[in-house]
Amino acid sequence: YQRRVREAVVSTQSTGKLLKEMGVSGGWQFTDVWGLDPELLMMVPQPVAAVVLLYPISGNTENWATEKVKGTTLVSDKVFFMRQTVGNACGTVGILHSILNNSDTVPYGETLVSFKAECAGVDPMDRAKKLEQSQNIAEMHATAASSGQTAAPSPEEKVNLHFVAFVCVDGHMYELDGRKEKPMNWGPCQSDELLGKAAIACKQYMSCDPDEVRFTVVALSKME
């Protein structure tokens, strides 16, 4: 994996800017995961609250993920999940999934506190509509995107790269993809196992397209 990494669409610089805009504190930052083998995973600061994978959508990844969704029957009601209806906002949705499923450990600002409260008892599609209507989060996204090292795509531009988040909730690891109808349950997982088990999931995505190089993995880590 370390030979296949390349910077794509969003950098840890711009995700760091977005976390700051969202009021995330306590030393939590996104950091690059340079390899998925155990010795390289050991370089990632712990604890890890979420892992985010950026990958190119293909027929192979779509077919594989569809089967994974079909195979998921158990989803804890403690999982915060929302659909993605805003074009090219999968990075923001992935970061929201990462943060809002870690409310007990990752402090964040009043805008996200209010957004999560508004989403309580609302289905994933209605949560997506609330995101569409949130001017504050839209401004955060725009500010962070403009600070990245590559130009931010317009909402209408066709982008074939996609973000998914892996989080540990209620004793299971879930993959959260706003393009899918529900979370994907990857099985039992404790918080200190998240990075290793998410690495296994990322490797499965990579095996769908072994000649593809556009994979990026970052972890939401406590850096201080």
C-alpha positions in Angstrom: 0.0 0.0 0.0 2.8 2.5 0.8 3.9 2.3 -2.8 0.4 3.1 -4.0 -0.3 6.2 -1.9 -0.8 9.4 -3.7 -2.4 12.7 -2.7 -5.9 13.0 -4.0 -8.7 15.6 -3.8 -8.2 16.4 -0.2 -5.2 16.5 2.1 -4.7 16.2 5.8 -4.1 20.0 5.6 -7.6 20.6 4.4 -9.2 18.0 6.6 -7.4 19.6 9.5 -8.8 22.9 8.5 -12.3 21.4 8.4 -11.9 19.9 11.9 -10.8 23.3 13.2 -13.8 25.0 11.5 -16.1 22.4 13.1 -14.7 23.2 16.5 -12.9 19.8 17.1 -10.5 20.1 20.0 -8.6 17.9 22.4 -5.7 17.2 20.1 -7.8 15.2 17.6 -6.5 15.4 14.0 -6.4 13.4 10.8 -3.1 11.8 10.1 -1.8 9.9 7.1 -1.7 6.1 7.3 1.3 5.2 5.2 0.9 1.5 5.2 -1.6 -1.2 6.2 0.9 -3.8 7.5 1.2 -4.1 11.3 4.6 -2.4 11.6 3.4 0.7 9.7 0.1 0.8 11.5 2.2 1.1 14.7 3.3 4.5 13.5 -0.2 5.9 13.7 -0.8 7.8 16.9 -3.3 6.2 19.3 -6.1 6.3 20.2 -7.8 6.2 16.8 -11.5 7.3 16.8 -12.1 6.7 13.0 -10.5 5.6 9.8 -11.4 7.2 6.5 -10.7 5.6 3.1 -10.6 7.5 -0.2 -10.9 5.2 -3.2 -11.9 5.2 -6.9 -15.4 4.0 -7.6 -15.5 1.1 -10.1 -17.8 -1.7 -11.1 -15.8 -4.0 -8.9 -16.0 -1.9 -5.8 -19.7 -1.2 -6.3 -20.5 -4.9 -6.7 -18.5 -5.9 -3.7 -19.9 -3.1 -1.5 -23.5 -3.9 -2.6 -23.0 -7.5 -1.4 -21.6 -6.2 1.9 -24.7 -4.1 2.4 -27.0 -7.0 1.7 -25.1 -9.1 4.2 -25.6 -6.6 7.0 -28.6 -7.4 9.3 -27.4 -6.0 12.6 -27.1 -2.2 13.0 -27.0 -0.6 16.4 -29.3 2.2 17.0 -26.4 4.1 18.5 -24.8 4.5 15.0 -25.1 8.0 13.6 -25.7 7.5 9.8 -26.8 9.9 7.1 -27.2 9.7 3.3 -25.2 11.9 0.9 -27.3 14.0 -1.4 -25.0 17.0 -1.9 -22.7 16.5 -4.9 -19.0 16.0 -4.1 -19.6 16.3 -0.3 -18.6 12.7 0.5 -15.5 14.1 2.3 -17.6 16.2 4.6 -20.1 13.4 5.1 -17.2 11.0 6.0 -15.8 13.5 8.5 -19.2 14.1 10.0 -19.7 10.3 10.4 -16.2 10.1 12.0 -16.9 12.9 14.5 -20.6 12.4 15.4 -20.1 8.7 16.2 -17.5 9.7 18.7 -19.3 12.3 20.7 -18.1 10.7 24.0 -14.4 11.1 23.2 -14.1 13.8 20.5 -15.1 17.3 21.5 -16.7 19.5 18.8 -18.3 22.9 18.4 -21.8 24.2 18.8 -22.7 24.0 15.1 -22.2 20.2 15.1 -23.8 19.8 18.6 -26.9 21.6 17.2 -26.8 19.6 13.9 -26.7 16.2 15.7 -29.5 17.3 18.0 -31.7 18.3 15.0 -31.0 14.8 13.5 -32.1 12.9 16.5 -35.0 10.6 15.6 -34.7 11.5 12.0 -34.0 9.0 9.2 -30.8 9.1 7.2 -32.3 10.8 4.1 -33.9 13.5 6.2 -30.5 14.0 7.9 -29.1 14.5 4.4 -31.7 17.2 3.8 -30.7 18.9 7.0 -27.1 19.0 5.8 -28.2 20.5 2.5 -30.0 23.2 4.5 -27.1 23.9 6.9 -25.5 27.1 5.8 -22.9 26.9 8.6 -21.6 23.5 7.6 -21.6 24.5 3.9 -19.4 27.5 4.8 -17.1 25.3 6.8 -16.8 22.9 3.8 -16.1 25.7 1.4 -13.4 27.3 3.6 -11.6 24.0 4.2 -11.8 22.9 0.6 -10.3 26.2 -0.6 -7.3 25.7 1.7 -6.4 22.3 0.2 -3.5 21.8 -2.1 -5.7 21.0 -5.1 -8.7 22.9 -6.5 -12.0 22.0 -4.9 -14.5 20.5 -7.4 -17.8 22.1 -8.0 -20.9 20.3 -6.7 -21.8 19.5 -10.3 -18.4 18.2 -11.4 -18.2 14.4 -11.9 -15.8 13.0 -9.4 -15.1 9.3 -9.3 -13.3 9.2 -6.0 -15.2 8.5 -2.8 -14.8 8.6 1.0 -16.1 6.1 3.5 -15.6 6.1 7.2 -14.9 3.2 9.6 -16.0 3.7 13.2 -16.4 1.4 16.3 -19.9 1.7 17.8 -21.5 -0.5 20.4 -18.8 -3.2 20.1 -18.9 -3.5 16.3 -17.0 -1.8 13.4 -19.3 -0.1 10.9 -18.4 1.2 7.5 -20.4 4.4 6.8 -21.0 5.3 3.2 -23.6 8.0 2.4 -24.2 6.5 -1.0 -25.5 3.3 0.6 -28.9 2.7 2.2 -27.5 1.7 5.5 -24.3 1.2 7.5 -22.2 -2.0 6.8 -21.4 -4.1 9.9 -17.9 -5.6 9.7 -18.3 -7.6 12.9 -17.2 -7.3 16.6 -14.6 -4.6 17.3 -13.3 -2.8 20.4 -12.0 0.8 20.1 -8.3 -0.3 20.3 -8.8 -2.7 17.5 -10.4 -0.2 15.1 -7.2 0.7 13.1 -6.2 -2.9 12.5 -9.6 -4.1 11.5 -10.2 -1.0 9.3 -6.9 -1.8 7.6 -8.2 -5.3 6.7 -11.4 -3.7 5.2 -9.2 -1.2 3.2 -7.2 -4.1 1.8 -10.4 -5.7 0.6 -11.3 -2.6 -1.4 -7.8 -2.5 -2.9 -8.1 -6.1 -3.9 -11.1 -5.2 -6.0 -8.8 -3.2 -8.4 -5.2 -4.4 -7.8 -3.8 -2.2 -10.6 -5.4 1.0 -9.2 -3.2 3.5 -7.3 -5.6 6.1 -6.1 -6.2 5.0 -2.5 -5.6 7.2 0.5 -6.2 6.2 4.1 -6.2 8.7 7.1 -7.0 8.1 10.8 -8.6 10.5 13.2 -6.0 10.3 16.0 -5.5 12.0 19.3 -2.2 13.8 18.7 -1.5 15.3 22.1 
